Amino acid sequence: MIKVNDLKNGVCIEYDGKLMQIIEFMHVLQNKVAYVRVKMKDMRTGAVLETALKGSDSAFKRCFIEKRPMQYIYNSGDSYVFMDNETYEQIEIPAERLKWEKNFLQEGMPVDIQSYETEILNILLPDKVTCKVTTEPAVAGNTKTNSLKDAFLESGFLVKVPMFINNEEEIIVSTITGEYVSRA
């Protein structure tokens, strides 16, 4: 159990039956009333909740999130398969749970799988990945300004890239924003 005054950024708690991770907290004293303003993220849905908790509120159950390094192996159509490099255990995650992440997954890519007890919560990708793009050649006259053109990753994800990027060239993309970072 963890008390309200002991909350810190990154700590996971059970709040109203939900698995929540503390994003921000701030101790506040207003009109001689002390409370903690907390911003929390639901680990299952990603929804963010802001609330105020009194120091006299009951303690919360502290939840420990396990992070296991794994390797992405393949897409079986309706799910993605990952393997633990130490035990060779394979797990499948349904495709609908990886709506954003599937845009950047590449066979053999190392990822971290976050889980709580036996429930898989999400996967953590590297911050940046190198991807090959398919794009049209630049039109003459458009290369002098900072114009951007469409390019598609191997997954079909659309990225805006500078005009000097050629077809079949490798680029570095941010997995957080989905934006072009640099040439590979």
C-alpha positions in Angstrom: 0.0 0.0 0.0 1.1 3.5 -0.8 -0.2 6.7 0.8 -1.2 9.8 -1.1 1.8 11.8 0.2 4.2 9.1 -1.0 3.1 9.3 -4.7 5.9 9.9 -7.2 6.1 10.2 -11.0 6.1 6.8 -12.7 4.5 4.9 -9.8 1.6 2.7 -10.7 -1.4 2.3 -8.4 -4.9 0.8 -8.5 -7.4 3.7 -8.5 -11.1 3.1 -8.8 -10.4 -0.4 -10.0 -8.1 0.9 -12.8 -4.4 0.4 -13.3 -3.1 4.0 -13.3 0.5 5.4 -13.7 1.3 8.8 -12.1 2.4 11.3 -14.7 2.6 14.4 -12.6 1.9 15.2 -8.9 2.0 18.4 -7.0 1.5 19.1 -3.3 -0.9 22.0 -2.8 -1.8 24.1 0.3 -4.9 26.2 -0.4 -6.9 28.0 2.3 -5.2 25.8 4.9 -6.3 22.7 3.2 -3.6 20.4 1.9 -4.1 18.0 -1.0 -2.1 16.5 -3.8 -3.0 17.3 -7.4 -2.4 14.2 -9.6 -2.3 13.6 -13.3 -2.6 9.8 -14.0 -2.7 7.7 -17.2 -4.8 4.5 -17.5 -2.3 1.8 -18.4 -4.9 -0.2 -20.3 -6.7 2.5 -22.3 -4.2 5.4 -22.3 -6.8 7.8 -21.0 -5.5 10.6 -18.8 -7.2 11.7 -15.6 -6.5 14.7 -13.4 -7.8 14.7 -9.9 -7.1 16.1 -6.4 -6.5 13.7 -3.5 -6.6 14.6 0.1 -3.7 13.5 2.3 -6.3 11.8 4.5 -7.5 9.6 1.6 -6.9 6.0 2.1 -3.8 4.3 0.8 -3.7 2.8 -2.7 -2.5 -0.6 -3.8 0.9 -0.2 -5.5 1.1 -2.1 -8.7 4.4 -3.3 -10.1 4.7 -3.3 -13.9 7.1 -5.9 -15.3 9.1 -4.9 -18.4 10.6 -7.8 -20.4 12.9 -7.4 -23.4 11.5 -9.4 -26.3 12.0 -9.6 -30.1 9.3 -9.1 -32.7 9.1 -12.1 -34.9 6.2 -11.9 -37.4 2.6 -10.9 -38.1 0.2 -13.8 -38.2 -2.6 -11.7 -39.7 -4.8 -10.9 -36.7 -2.0 -10.9 -34.2 1.7 -10.0 -33.7 4.1 -12.6 -32.3 7.0 -11.7 -30.0 9.7 -14.0 -28.5 11.6 -13.8 -25.2 15.3 -14.1 -26.1 16.1 -16.0 -22.8 13.3 -18.5 -22.5 12.3 -18.6 -26.2 8.7 -18.3 -25.0 6.4 -16.7 -27.7 3.4 -14.5 -27.0 0.8 -13.2 -29.4 -0.7 -9.7 -29.1 -3.9 -9.0 -31.0 -3.4 -6.5 -33.9 -6.1 -4.1 -32.6 -4.0 -3.5 -29.4 -1.0 -2.3 -31.5 -2.7 0.3 -33.7 0.2 2.8 -33.5 3.1 0.5 -32.9 2.4 -1.7 -36.0 3.4 1.2 -38.2 7.1 0.8 -37.1 7.5 -2.9 -36.3 10.1 -4.7 -38.3 11.1 -8.4 -38.1 13.8 -9.0 -35.5 13.3 -5.6 -33.8 14.0 -5.6 -30.1 11.1 -4.2 -28.0 10.1 -4.1 -24.3 6.8 -5.7 -23.3 5.0 -4.2 -20.3 2.8 -6.5 -18.3 0.9 -6.5 -15.0 0.6 -10.0 -13.4 -0.4 -12.0 -16.5 -2.0 -9.2 -18.5 0.0 -7.6 -21.3 -0.4 -3.9 -21.2 1.6 -2.6 -24.2 4.9 -2.7 -26.1 7.6 0.0 -25.9 9.4 0.6 -29.2 12.8 2.2 -29.6 12.4 6.0 -29.8 13.7 6.0 -33.5 13.7 3.4 -36.2 15.3 3.1 -39.6 12.8 2.4 -42.4 13.0 2.1 -46.2 10.6 4.4 -48.0 8.7 4.4 -51.2 8.2 7.9 -52.7 7.9 9.8 -56.0 10.9 11.7 -57.4 11.0 15.4 -56.6 9.5 17.8 -59.2 12.1 20.1 -60.8 11.9 23.6 -59.1 10.5 22.3 -55.8 13.8 21.5 -54.3 14.9 25.0 -53.3 12.5 25.5 -50.5 11.8 23.4 -47.4 9.0 21.6 -49.3 7.9 18.2 -48.1 6.6 15.2 -50.1 4.7 12.0 -49.2 6.7 8.9 -48.5 5.4 5.5 -47.4 7.1 3.2 -45.0 7.1 -0.6 -45.6 4.1 -0.9 -43.3 2.1 1.6 -45.4 2.4 4.5 -42.9 2.6 7.9 -44.5 5.5 10.2 -43.6 6.3 13.7 -44.9 9.9 13.8 -46.0 12.1 16.5 -47.6 12.2 16.6 -51.4 15.8 15.2 -51.5 14.8 11.8 -50.2 14.8 9.2 -53.0 12.7 6.1 -53.6 13.9 3.0 -51.7 16.1 5.2 -49.5 16.4 4.5 -45.7 15.3 7.2 -43.3 15.1 7.5 -39.5 11.6 8.0 -38.1 10.4 8.9 -34.6 8.1 6.2 -33.2 6.7 8.8 -30.8 5.5 11.4 -33.3 5.7 9.4 -36.6 7.8 12.2 -38.2 10.9 12.1 -40.3 14.1 12.7 -38.3 17.0 12.3 -40.8 18.6 10.2 -43.4 19.9 6.8 -42.2 
